[in-house]
Amino acid sequence: MKIIFIVPAAKIRRNRLYRIGGSFYGRSNSITGPLILGKILKNAGHNVEVYEELYRDLDFQKIIDADVICISAMTSNVVRAYEIADFFREKYHKRVIMGGMHPSYMPDEASRHADCVVIGEAENVIVDVVEGNITDKIVKSAPVFDVDSIPFPDYSILKTPCKAANIMTSRGCPYNCNFCTTSRMFYPYRQRTPDNVIEELRIYKKMGFKYVNFEDDNFTANKVRAKEILRKMIKNNLVFKETFFFGRTDLADDDELLELLKAANLKRVLIGIESLNQKSQDYINKKQNIEAIIKCGNKLFKYGIKLIASIVLGLDTDTAEDIHRSVEFSKNINAYQLQPAILTPYPGTPIYNQFKKENRLLIKEWEYYDMMNVVFIPKNLTPWELEGEFYKAVKDFYTLGGAMKMFRLYGFDAWSRRMALWFATRFGCAFFKRQSEKENGNIYNRLKHVSMKMLMN
């Protein structure tokens, strides 16, 4: 059979300007799930292709000869996923299988658009589901406990642009922040052995990849294991031009680890600072303190590791001033990039359950659940004010002066990326202002009207 995997992209992310801006934020890549499942199906004798819509528009006419369409969806792109699923089911009577974060938490909803919904990790059931040996409408798959047994992603079946190879050296996260879906979707936390990771990296080196992303929620969660992987990378000449990873502030407690990260060119890291308010750290169950955040920022700069500072906007225990402090702190520690994320109550998380119980879910359309739009009623700001704080944060961080600082610290490439992000944020802020004045039902105008009513009451 011919099997097509599609990772959809929401409408705004298929916009040409958004794609150009995204190319400066990070390099094109592909989520590993479809590439792993595709490999399993390929080994079973099927013809498999994978498409990432984020980087190139889908040509439906080229894939209508597929026997089965598999769609992997998150909350922010699930509306597009349903649109694609309905198109192939209704017009071409194709069999559609759906999985991923959102369908796993909202299977009844997803089942209205698919012939089968797989909950959880699909490796154990994908062949039987595709071949029709399992015919249930909703299939719950058990997690893979021996993660070394999982096939490596097969990039030969990917039909859209890809400049960076993604690798998952673990599944899940040993922590349990109340807004996080990953620690719940991929439970329990499991780790691959260093030798298994090295074997995969060796393949990407031979394929000619210059960039790699460690997509673990926290690559350095197990410092002993992380150091062994890094030593083996260096020893086996598996150091890439640049490798990105997700980390946590506690990596700053280990200078040997920092030295190895630097030597192995893991020089760009995203760390969840979240807030400089300790009450907020406790509220989200982050299990880190402000001293650790400050120490981490200073240590990363000392070792030349570029920090992407991630902060959360709209926590119940934060005010606008707390947001401003987080942005200024990120500037002061020479953060390479800022990722301000509006608190988003994703289905399956404690924060979603809390807001639903408190009747604080304001926007019901899933496409706005993308960490850039306010979809709930905040405690200390109106929805309109919080949305404004998102744009103020990027405008205050991405400045011409900040771009020149990046040039002095990291060179031309860092400067050009900052300049592109400076332009993108100015365009975004202007777009936000224009849309908020248009009475056409767009989300910004809706947030403005809701907030005005709240203030009058």
C-alpha positions in Angstrom: 0.0 0.0 0.0 1.0 3.6 -0.4 0.9 5.5 2.9 1.1 9.2 3.2 2.0 11.0 6.5 1.1 14.6 6.8 2.1 17.1 9.5 -0.2 20.0 8.8 0.4 23.7 9.5 -2.1 26.3 10.6 -3.1 28.9 8.0 -0.9 31.7 9.5 2.1 29.4 9.4 1.6 28.7 5.7 1.9 32.5 5.0 4.9 33.3 2.9 6.1 36.0 5.3 5.8 33.7 8.3 7.8 31.1 6.5 10.6 33.6 5.7 10.6 34.8 9.3 10.6 31.2 10.6 13.7 30.4 8.5 15.7 33.0 10.5 14.4 31.6 13.8 15.4 28.1 13.1 16.3 25.7 10.3 13.8 23.5 8.5 13.4 20.1 10.1 10.8 17.4 10.6 9.2 15.9 13.7 10.5 12.4 14.3 7.2 10.6 14.9 6.1 10.2 11.2 9.6 9.4 10.1 9.8 6.6 12.7 6.3 5.2 12.0 7.0 5.5 8.3 10.2 3.5 8.7 8.2 0.7 10.5 5.7 0.6 7.7 8.4 0.7 5.0 10.0 -2.3 6.7 6.6 -4.0 6.5 6.7 -3.6 2.7 4.7 -0.4 2.2 5.5 2.6 0.1 5.7 5.6 2.5 6.0 9.4 2.0 6.1 12.1 4.7 5.2 15.8 4.2 5.7 18.7 6.5 3.3 21.5 5.5 5.1 24.1 7.5 7.8 24.4 4.8 5.9 23.8 1.6 2.3 23.8 0.4 0.8 20.4 -0.1 -0.1 19.4 -3.7 -3.1 17.3 -3.0 -3.2 16.0 -6.6 0.2 14.4 -6.1 -1.0 12.3 -3.1 -4.5 11.3 -4.1 -3.2 7.9 -5.2 -2.5 7.0 -1.5 -4.3 4.1 0.1 -4.1 5.5 3.6 -3.5 9.1 4.9 -1.9 9.4 8.3 -2.1 12.8 10.0 -0.1 13.9 13.1 -1.7 16.9 14.9 -1.1 19.2 17.7 -3.8 21.6 19.1 -2.7 24.6 17.1 -2.8 22.8 13.8 -5.6 20.3 14.4 -8.2 22.5 12.6 -6.0 22.2 9.4 -5.6 18.5 10.2 -9.4 18.1 10.2 -9.7 20.1 7.0 -7.2 17.8 5.2 -8.8 14.6 6.7 -12.3 15.7 5.6 -11.1 16.5 2.1 -9.6 13.1 1.5 -12.4 11.2 3.1 -15.3 13.0 1.5 -13.8 13.7 -2.0 -11.6 10.7 -2.5 -13.0 8.2 0.1 -9.5 7.7 1.5 -8.9 5.9 4.8 -7.6 8.5 7.3 -5.7 7.6 10.5 -5.0 10.4 13.0 -2.7 10.7 16.0 -0.5 13.1 17.9 -0.9 15.3 21.0 -4.4 16.7 20.4 -6.1 13.6 19.1 -4.6 11.7 22.0 -6.4 14.0 24.5 -9.5 14.7 22.4 -10.1 11.3 20.7 -13.9 11.6 20.4 -13.6 14.9 18.7 -10.8 13.7 16.3 -12.8 10.5 15.5 -15.4 12.6 13.7 -12.8 13.4 11.1 -10.9 10.1 10.9 -11.5 6.4 10.4 -9.2 5.6 13.3 -7.6 7.7 16.1 -4.5 6.4 17.8 -4.0 7.5 21.4 -0.4 7.8 22.6 2.8 6.3 21.0 1.8 4.4 17.9 4.9 2.2 17.2 3.3 -0.9 18.7 0.1 -0.7 16.6 0.8 1.3 13.4 1.2 -1.8 11.2 -1.9 -3.5 12.4 -4.0 -0.3 12.2 -2.8 0.5 8.6 -3.2 -3.0 7.4 -6.7 -3.3 8.9 -6.0 -5.9 11.5 -7.2 -3.5 14.1 -10.5 -1.9 13.1 -11.5 -0.1 16.3 -12.4 3.6 15.9 -10.2 4.6 18.8 -7.0 2.7 19.5 -5.0 3.2 22.7 -1.3 2.2 22.2 1.0 1.3 25.1 4.3 3.2 25.4 7.5 1.6 24.1 9.6 0.9 27.2 12.7 -0.3 25.3 13.4 2.9 23.4 16.6 1.5 21.9 14.4 -0.9 20.0 12.6 1.9 18.1 13.9 2.4 14.5 15.7 5.6 13.6 13.8 8.2 11.7 14.0 7.6 7.9 14.8 10.9 6.2 14.7 9.2 2.7 10.8 9.2 2.9 10.6 12.9 3.7 9.5 14.9 0.7 9.7 18.5 2.1 12.8 20.7 2.9 15.0 19.7 5.8 18.3 21.3 6.8 18.5 19.9 10.4 18.1 16.3 11.6 16.0 15.9 14.7 16.9 13.3 17.3 15.1 12.2 20.4 17.5 10.6 23.0 14.7 10.3 25.5 10.9 10.3 25.7 9.0 12.4 28.2 10.4 14.5 31.0 11.2 13.7 34.7 9.5 17.0 35.7 5.8 17.8 35.6 5.0 21.4 34.9 1.3 22.1 35.0 1.1 23.5 31.4 3.1 20.8 29.7 1.6 18.2 27.4 4.8 16.2 26.7 5.4 14.9 30.2 1.9 13.4 30.0 1.8 12.2 26.5 5.2 10.5 26.8 4.9 8.9 30.2 6.9 7.4 31.9 10.2 9.1 31.2 12.5 6.8 29.3 16.1 7.2 28.0 18.1 5.7 25.1 21.6 4.4 25.7 24.5 6.6 24.6 25.7 4.0 22.1 22.2 3.9 20.5 22.2 7.7 20.2 25.7 7.7 18.7 24.7 5.1 16.1 21.9 7.5 14.9 24.2 10.5 14.8 26.7 8.5 12.7 23.9 8.1 10.1 23.2 11.8 10.0 26.9 12.6 9.6 27.1 10.3 6.6 24.0 11.8 5.1 25.7 15.2 5.2 23.6 17.0 7.8 25.5 20.0 9.2 22.9 20.8 11.8 21.2 18.6 14.5 18.5 19.3 17.0 18.2 17.3 20.2 14.5 17.4 20.6 14.3 15.9 24.1 12.3 18.1 26.5 15.4 18.1 28.6 18.6 16.7 27.1 20.6 17.3 30.2 18.1 15.8 32.7 20.5 12.9 33.3 23.8 14.7 33.4 25.9 11.5 33.6 24.2 10.1 30.5 24.4 13.5 28.7 28.1 13.7 29.4 28.7 10.2 28.0 26.9 11.0 24.8 28.9 14.2 24.4 32.2 12.5 25.0 31.3 9.8 22.4 30.3 12.6 20.0 33.7 14.2 20.3 35.7 10.9 20.3 33.9 9.7 17.2 34.1 12.9 15.2 30.3 13.3 15.4 30.4 17.1 16.1 28.2 19.1 13.8 28.4 22.7 12.8 25.8 23.5 15.5 23.5 21.4 17.6 20.5 22.8 19.4 19.0 21.3 22.5 16.5 21.9 25.3 17.9 22.2 28.8 17.1 23.3 32.3 18.8 25.8 34.6 20.4 23.1 36.7 22.9 22.4 33.9 24.8 25.4 35.2 25.7 23.4 38.3 28.1 21.2 36.3 31.1 22.9 34.8 32.3 19.6 33.2 29.0 19.3 31.4 29.2 22.9 30.2 32.7 22.3 28.9 31.5 19.2 27.0 28.5 21.0 25.6 30.8 23.7 24.2 33.3 21.2 22.8 30.6 19.2 21.1 29.1 22.3 19.5 25.9 22.1 21.5 26.0 25.9 21.6 22.3 26.9 21.3 19.9 26.0 24.0 16.3 26.8 24.9 15.7 27.0 28.6 12.4 27.7 30.3 13.0 30.7 32.6 9.2 31.2 32.7 9.2 33.9 35.3 11.3 35.8 37.8 8.6 35.5 40.3 9.1 32.6 42.7 5.4 32.3 43.4 4.9 31.7 39.7 7.7 29.1 39.6 5.9 27.3 42.5 2.5 27.7 40.8 3.6 25.9 37.6 5.5 23.2 39.6 8.7 24.2 37.8 11.0 23.2 40.7 13.6 25.9 40.2 14.4 29.1 42.0 15.4 32.6 40.9 19.0 32.1 42.0 19.3 29.1 39.7 18.0 31.2 36.7 20.5 34.0 37.3 23.3 31.6 37.7 22.4 29.7 34.6 22.2 32.9 32.5 25.7 34.0 33.6 27.3 30.5 33.2 25.9 30.0 29.6 27.3 33.4 28.6 30.7 32.5 30.1 30.9 29.3 28.1 29.7 30.9 24.9 26.5 28.8 24.7 23.7 30.9 23.2 20.6 31.0 25.3 17.1 31.1 23.9 15.2 32.4 26.9 11.6 31.1 27.1 9.2 33.0 29.4 5.5 32.4 30.1 3.1 35.3 29.9 -0.2 35.3 31.9 0.5 33.1 34.9 -2.1 33.6 37.7 0.6 34.8 40.1 2.3 37.2 37.6 1.6 40.9 36.8 2.7 43.0 33.8 5.7 44.1 35.9 6.8 40.5 36.3 6.7 40.1 32.5 8.8 43.3 32.0 11.4 42.0 34.5 11.7 38.7 32.7 12.3 40.5 29.4 14.9 42.9 30.9 16.6 40.0 32.6 16.9 38.2 29.3 18.5 41.3 27.7 20.9 41.7 30.6 22.2 38.2 30.4 22.7 38.6 26.6 20.1 36.0 25.7 20.5 35.1 22.0 16.8 35.0 21.4 13.6 35.5 23.4 10.7 33.1 23.2 7.7 34.7 25.0 4.9 32.2 25.2 1.4 33.2 26.2 0.2 30.7 28.7 -1.9 28.2 26.7 -4.3 25.7 28.4 -3.7 22.6 26.2 -6.2 19.7 26.6 -4.8 17.1 28.9 -2.9 19.5 31.2 -3.8 20.6 34.8 -3.9 24.2 33.6 -6.6 23.3 31.1 -8.6 21.5 33.7 -8.3 24.4 36.1 -9.4 27.0 33.6 -12.3 24.8 32.4 -13.5 24.3 36.0 -13.2 28.0 36.7 -15.0 28.9 33.4 -12.0 30.9 32.2 -11.6 29.4 28.7 -12.4 32.4 26.5 -11.6 31.2 22.9 -12.7 27.8 21.8 -11.2 27.7 18.3 -8.2 25.4 18.5 -6.1 27.3 15.9 -5.5 30.1 18.4 -3.9 27.7 20.9 -0.4 28.5 19.7 1.2 30.4 22.6 0.8 33.6 20.6 -2.8 34.3 21.3 -4.7 34.8 24.6 -7.5 32.1 24.8 -8.4 32.4 28.5 -9.3 35.1 31.1 -6.1 36.1 33.0 -6.2 37.0 36.7 -4.2 40.2 36.8 -4.7 41.6 33.2 -7.5 41.7 30.7 -7.1 39.4 27.7 -6.4 42.5 25.6 -3.7 43.7 27.9 -2.0 40.3 28.0 -2.0 40.1 24.2 -0.4 43.6 24.2 2.3 42.4 26.6 3.2 39.7 24.2 3.9 42.2 21.4 5.6 44.6 23.8 7.9 41.8 25.0 9.2 41.0 21.4 9.4 44.7 20.5 11.4 45.5 23.7 13.8 42.6 23.2 14.4 42.7 19.4 15.9 46.1 19.0 18.6 47.5 16.6 20.9 47.9 19.6 20.4 44.3 20.6 21.3 43.2 17.0 24.5 45.2 17.2 25.3 43.5 20.6 24.8 40.1 19.0 27.2 41.1 16.2 29.9 42.0 18.7 29.3 38.8 20.8 28.6 36.2 18.1 29.3 37.6 14.7 27.5 38.3 11.4 25.2 35.3 11.4 23.8 36.2 14.9 23.4 39.8 13.7 21.6 38.9 10.5 19.2 36.6 12.4 18.5 39.3 15.0 17.9 41.9 12.2 15.4 39.5 10.6 13.6 39.0 13.9 13.6 42.8 14.5 11.8 43.3 11.2 9.4 40.4 11.8 8.4 41.7 15.2 7.8 45.3 13.9 5.6 43.8 11.2 3.8 41.7 13.7 3.2 44.6 16.1 1.8 46.7 13.3 -0.4 43.8 12.1 -1.7 43.4 15.7 -2.6 47.1 15.9 -4.3 47.1 12.5 -6.3 44.0 13.1 -7.5 45.1 16.5 -9.3 48.0 14.9 -11.1 45.9 12.2 -14.6 44.9 13.1 -14.4 41.6 11.2 -14.4 39.0 14.0 -10.6 38.5 14.1 -9.2 37.4 17.5 -7.5 40.7 18.4 -10.7 42.7 17.9 -12.6 40.1 19.9 -10.1 40.3 22.7 -10.4 44.1 22.7 -14.2 44.1 22.9 -14.3 41.4 25.7 -11.7 43.3 27.7 -13.6 46.6 27.3 -16.7 44.9 28.7 -14.7 43.4 31.6 -13.4 46.9 32.5 -16.9 48.4 32.3 -18.2 45.7 34.7 
